[in-house]
Amino acid sequence: MNRELIATRFDHAAPERQVALLLLDALQKLADAGEVDAACRIAGRACVILRHGSPGNERRFNALLHRLTPRLGASNEETAKRGAPAMEGN
């Protein structure tokens, strides 16, 4: 994803795409830091916002959700091991 961001850095015709790629990169980093649930929630909200007005960007966030959701169970198990309460109902 970073390559896409670098490739579009100077593309003034696509600021919405640049912002989407920046947010996707930040959400991936958030998930890598152990905040998978938060990253998924934000990505899901982005999907809802972008669904009708920017379907191409919505697909990018949807793809991120599909990559991250398998990690949700592992994230909750790690939280429980640290003694913090796991999120219920997610």
Wavefront OBJ file of the C-alpha trace (Angstrom):
o trace
v 0.000 0.000 0.000
v 2.845 2.407 0.655
v 3.890 2.073 -2.978
v 0.427 3.243 -4.057
v 0.662 6.201 -1.699
v 4.079 7.183 -3.021
v 2.945 6.761 -6.615
v 0.015 9.143 -6.105
v 1.783 11.629 -3.843
v 1.939 14.323 -6.525
v -1.318 13.463 -8.287
v -3.305 16.627 -7.628
v -6.297 15.246 -9.509
v -6.956 12.528 -6.902
v -6.866 14.054 -3.396
v -9.713 11.829 -2.193
v -7.753 8.738 -3.229
v -4.620 10.065 -1.536
v -6.504 10.641 1.727
v -8.042 7.161 1.505
v -4.613 5.571 0.989
v -3.196 7.570 3.885
v -6.020 6.437 6.172
v -5.661 2.821 5.014
v -1.949 2.943 5.849
v -2.700 4.412 9.288
v -5.368 1.774 9.986
v -2.955 -1.006 9.030
v -0.387 0.440 11.445
v -3.055 0.691 14.163
v -3.910 -2.975 13.639
v -0.230 -3.948 13.645
v 0.099 -2.167 16.995
v -2.537 -4.508 18.436
v -5.611 -2.327 17.952
v -7.291 -4.562 15.382
v -10.799 -3.933 16.718
v -10.401 -0.148 16.514
v -8.947 -0.388 12.999
v -11.870 -2.560 11.864
v -14.451 -0.228 13.368
v -12.947 2.809 11.631
v -12.582 0.952 8.330
v -16.206 -0.159 8.570
v -17.356 3.408 9.120
v -15.304 4.496 6.110
v -17.024 1.812 4.003
v -20.442 3.169 4.955
v -19.408 6.753 4.203
v -17.827 5.905 0.846
v -20.256 3.226 -0.370
v -22.284 5.374 -2.759
v -20.046 8.352 -3.450
v -16.707 6.615 -3.958
v -17.110 2.883 -4.606
v -13.457 2.433 -5.583
v -12.254 3.733 -2.229
v -14.993 1.773 -0.436
v -13.599 -1.419 -1.967
v -10.143 -0.579 -0.576
v -11.520 -0.271 2.972
v -13.611 -3.407 2.494
v -10.477 -5.299 1.435
v -8.688 -4.065 4.564
v -11.590 -5.329 6.688
v -11.321 -8.750 5.049
v -7.593 -8.843 5.792
v -8.022 -7.758 9.413
v -11.098 -9.661 10.596
v -9.277 -13.007 10.952
v -6.995 -11.253 13.451
v -9.875 -10.113 15.688
v -10.010 -13.341 17.712
v -6.252 -13.305 18.282
v -6.423 -9.662 19.315
v -9.112 -10.355 21.931
v -7.157 -13.353 23.272
v -4.033 -11.215 23.681
v -6.077 -8.539 25.490
v -7.477 -11.146 27.874
v -3.987 -12.518 28.596
v -2.829 -9.020 29.590
v -5.690 -8.841 32.075
v -7.735 -6.214 30.286
v -11.368 -6.989 29.551
v -11.996 -8.206 26.008
v -14.615 -6.476 23.901
v -17.930 -8.341 24.053
v -20.496 -8.581 21.317
v -18.084 -7.872 18.447
l 1 2 3 4 5 6 7 8 9 10 11 12 13 14 15 16 17 18 19 20 21 22 23 24 25 26 27 28 29 30 31 32 33 34 35 36 37 38 39 40 41 42 43 44 45 46 47 48 49 50 51 52 53 54 55 56 57 58 59 60 61 62 63 64 65 66 67 68 69 70 71 72 73 74 75 76 77 78 79 80 81 82 83 84 85 86 87 88 89 90
